Amino acid sequence: IAVATAASTSGAASLKEKEMVATLFCRLASLLRSKFSAFGSDVKITVKCLEVLIKAFDARSIVKNCPEFIRTSMLTFFNNAAEDLGHTISNLQEGKYAHLRGTHLKTSTSLNYIHAVVLPVLTALFDHLAAYEYGNDMILNDLQIAAYKMLSSLYTLGTDMTLPKNRKYMKLEIER
């Protein structure tokens, strides 16, 4: 999104519009996390919506000019993603297969949720932050800690071959 100038406002978003994009992203991500099973076949289109919102996201403006509420919402998103990945690793290590299959009440730690929502959204987010060099502005302090937690969990998920514990289903889901 281009920055509005005095000469031209076409193709540019106001600060309020940028706030609205960030707020919508955070709320939709939170709703999808809490009501994942209710979305059913609409999960893919919802993830695509999140990816589009990410592409419209101006992290530099948000961090510097927006109210604390939006920064707190982004921190909540990062912490939730880190927590979901961490709990998924814990559930794999402890053999809580009902949680991993999504048959338990809390589906945000299911492997399906991780594959269908968390990984594509985080990939789109970090690609966008890297493409526009927003990382230095946004990934600071508590967000940086959450990003390290996500990275640690993803590393464990990708490298620890003992996690599936000879369960064919778990092995197939992790390798997906």
C-alpha positions in Angstrom: 0.0 0.0 0.0 1.5 3.3 -1.1 1.8 6.3 1.2 -0.7 9.1 0.6 0.8 12.4 -0.5 -0.7 15.9 -0.8 -0.6 15.7 -4.6 -2.2 12.3 -5.0 -4.2 10.0 -2.8 -5.0 7.4 -5.5 -3.6 4.0 -4.7 -2.8 5.0 -1.1 -4.4 4.0 2.1 -5.0 6.3 5.1 -3.6 5.3 8.5 -7.2 4.4 9.6 -7.5 2.0 6.6 -4.1 0.4 7.5 -5.4 0.0 11.1 -8.5 -1.6 9.8 -6.5 -4.1 7.7 -4.4 -5.0 10.7 -7.4 -5.3 13.0 -9.3 -7.5 10.5 -6.3 -9.8 10.1 -5.9 -10.2 13.9 -9.7 -10.8 14.4 -10.0 -13.3 11.6 -6.9 -15.2 12.7 -8.3 -15.3 16.2 -11.7 -16.5 15.1 -10.2 -19.2 12.8 -8.1 -20.4 15.7 -10.9 -20.6 18.2 -13.6 -22.0 15.8 -11.4 -24.0 13.4 -13.7 -27.0 13.2 -16.8 -24.7 12.5 -15.2 -23.4 9.3 -15.2 -26.8 7.7 -14.5 -26.6 4.0 -14.2 -22.8 4.2 -10.8 -23.0 5.9 -8.8 -22.7 2.7 -10.7 -19.6 1.5 -10.3 -18.1 5.0 -6.5 -18.7 4.9 -6.4 -17.1 1.5 -8.2 -14.1 3.0 -5.6 -13.9 5.7 -2.9 -14.1 3.1 -4.4 -11.2 1.2 -4.7 -9.1 4.3 -1.1 -9.8 5.0 -0.1 -8.5 1.6 -2.1 -5.3 2.4 -0.4 -4.9 5.8 2.0 -2.0 6.3 4.0 -3.0 9.3 6.1 0.1 9.5 3.1 2.4 9.7 1.3 0.1 12.1 4.2 -0.1 14.5 5.0 3.6 14.4 1.6 5.2 14.3 -1.2 2.9 15.4 -2.7 2.5 18.8 -1.4 0.1 21.3 -4.4 -2.1 20.7 -3.3 -3.2 17.3 0.3 -3.9 18.4 -1.1 -5.9 21.3 -3.4 -7.8 18.8 -0.3 -8.6 16.6 1.6 -9.8 19.7 -1.4 -12.0 20.6 -1.4 -13.5 17.1 2.4 -14.2 17.3 2.0 -15.7 20.8 -0.9 -17.9 19.8 1.0 -19.2 16.8 4.0 -20.0 19.0 1.8 -21.6 21.7 0.0 -23.7 19.1 3.2 -25.0 17.6 4.7 -25.6 21.1 1.6 -27.5 22.3 1.7 -29.6 19.1 5.2 -30.6 19.9 4.3 -31.4 23.5 1.3 -33.5 22.3 3.5 -35.4 20.0 6.0 -36.1 22.7 3.3 -37.1 25.2 1.3 -39.2 22.7 -1.9 -37.2 23.0 -3.2 -38.3 19.6 -6.8 -37.1 20.1 -5.4 -33.5 20.3 -3.3 -34.0 17.2 -6.1 -35.5 15.1 -8.4 -32.6 16.0 -10.9 -34.9 17.8 -10.3 -33.1 21.1 -12.2 -29.9 22.0 -9.1 -27.7 21.4 -8.3 -28.1 17.7 -5.7 -25.4 17.4 -3.0 -27.9 18.2 -4.1 -30.5 15.6 -1.7 -31.3 12.9 -4.4 -30.4 10.4 -4.7 -26.9 11.8 -0.9 -26.5 11.8 -0.7 -27.6 8.1 -3.8 -25.8 6.9 -3.6 -22.5 8.8 -0.5 -21.8 10.8 2.2 -22.7 8.3 0.6 -20.9 5.2 -0.2 -17.8 7.2 3.2 -17.6 8.9 4.9 -18.2 5.5 2.9 -15.4 3.9 3.6 -13.1 6.8 7.3 -13.6 7.0 7.6 -13.4 3.2 5.8 -10.1 3.2 7.9 -8.8 6.1 11.1 -9.8 4.3 10.0 -8.4 0.9 9.3 -5.0 2.2 12.0 -5.1 4.9 9.5 -4.6 7.7 11.3 -7.1 10.0 13.5 -4.5 11.7 10.4 -2.4 12.5 8.1 -5.2 13.6 10.0 -8.2 15.0 11.2 -6.6 18.2 11.0 -7.4 21.9 8.1 -9.7 22.7 7.3 -10.4 19.0 10.9 -11.5 18.5 10.6 -13.9 21.5 7.5 -15.4 20.0 9.2 -15.7 16.6 12.1 -17.6 18.2 9.6 -20.0 19.9 7.9 -20.6 16.6 11.3 -21.3 15.0 12.3 -23.7 17.7 9.0 -25.6 17.5 9.2 -25.8 13.7 12.8 -27.0 13.9 11.8 -29.8 16.3 8.8 -30.7 14.2 11.0 -30.9 11.1 14.0 -32.7 12.5 13.0 -34.9 15.4 12.1 -38.3 13.8 11.1 -39.8 17.2 8.0 -37.6 17.4 5.6 -39.9 15.5 6.5 -42.9 17.7 5.9 -45.5 15.0 2.4 -44.2 14.4 1.7 -44.4 10.7 -0.9 -41.6 10.8 1.3 -39.3 12.7 4.3 -40.0 10.4 2.2 -39.2 7.3 0.8 -36.0 8.8 4.2 -34.7 9.9 5.7 -35.5 6.5 2.8 -33.8 4.6 
